[in-house]
Amino acid sequence: MNKRQFAFGKENFILLAISIAIIVIGFILVSGGKTTEETGFDPSIFNTRRLFVAPVVIIIGFFLVIYAILKKPKE
């Protein structure tokens, strides 16, 4: 029996799953508290986690997706 030739190898799929998990973690870091009429404006939307850490994590995840797609599978 001939072995099927897939575009991605096992390592590519693992990297792709890890990168998607990193992107999801980044979007979870962006989300947060809510503003209600009782409490008024919520100043926590301007904290470092939402403005710096989360976008960096998301961008790293997207670059890892690109790497996972372009990585040549081992023969």
Secondary structure, 3 states (H helix, E strand, C coil): CCCCCCCCCHHHHHHHHHHHHHHHHHHHHHCCCCCCCCCCCCHHHHCHHHHHHHHHHHHHHHHHHHHHHHCCCCC
